[in-house]
């Protein structure tokens, strides 16, 4: 296994200069990270994943799926019934009753008015919304503003489409991550094609206030750029946080693409179902992407998602949120008790993104160390952008027993760090 891991790393390194590999794929390797003495996020993630498989017995605190709750029985029953009653392609646009249920939800909960025939399309989770958005809207050389740190798959997808990423740093004050409008305004210009953000922020945990979104919207209207808003974590909210959709603000629906998913909030990652909300002129071309690549989304996933949209999820969601918040507080307390670590308490999303610079190792080396010495996986911060270096992403979506065992392993591994690293 080690030889295979080394061979994969060698292949990825050599691919940067390979004449057979497309320029779009070379761009995803992000060689620019070497300029700030960081590994490629893509090769680093592959290395850690391969190493975890090779070591065996690894406990994950790096993934993103609720591990101790299943969707309500009526949702699972809808999936079972779909196996028997929906055996055919659901079509590129999916089932009309699904799209109509989405439209009702958007009006009630997001303040977005959408046409079910022209402004909605089902997708393979929010991940496909990300990929399709950039394929449709980003040309080679287009300037794309990307909040930093941001979801790890976003920058490679922008680069694959030919976009030129311009990071906009979020602010870390030693306790929490915060949005800095002045940092955004200083980076935006008439050359900006798009701003990319997640709300709630993955991995920062930021939930944007209406006032902050109004600032962003004003800038987008003035400079005439698109906004892509990943709102997969719209329901994962703590401490009284309220989610707002930027597409609902005046003048923003026509310049915003929003991605939603059932994966995170409803413990439905295996169902692989989400949806895109966008102007009809964008959906027209996403329709072509789906038709020529995927043909259709999962019928089973769509029927289960329809059950979520039309059923009573309030009690289940309230219990899930309370469970997540309890685990967030426990994980943050455990991390803050370790000398050299300062951990945030996110208001949205189900990851913490603590500052680990006090441990004296770069984030990739720390993640590698706790994987080898503790058999526990965490994600190095630079995978989420240059501004994420010095941090790690740790999940609290798993069971409290898994989190507790993972933190026990993490603490034992940190205790094995050489004194010079902690100095």
Buried (B, 14 or more C-beta within 10 A) or exposed (E): EEEEBEEBBEEBEEBBEEEEEEEEBBBBBBEEBEEEEBBBBBBBBBBBBBBBEEEEEBBBBBEBBBBBBEBBEBBBEBBEBBEEEBEEEBBBBBBEBBBBBBBBBBEEEBEBEBEBEBBBBBBBBBBBBBBBBBBBBBEEEBBBBBBBBBBBBBBBBBBBBBBBBBBBBBBBEEEBBEBBBEBBBEBBEEEBBBBBBBBBBBBBBBBBEBEBBBBBBBBBBEBEBBBBBBBBBBBBBBEEBEBBBBBBBEEBBEBBBBBBBBBBBBBBBBBBBBBBBBBEEBBEEBBEBBEEEEEBBBBBBBBBBBBBBBEEBEEBBEEBBEBBBEBBEBBBEBBBEBEBBBBBBBBBBBBBBBBBBEBBBBBBBBBBBBBBBBBBBBBBBBBBBBBBBBBBBBBBBBBBEBBBBBBBBBBBBBEEBEEEBBE
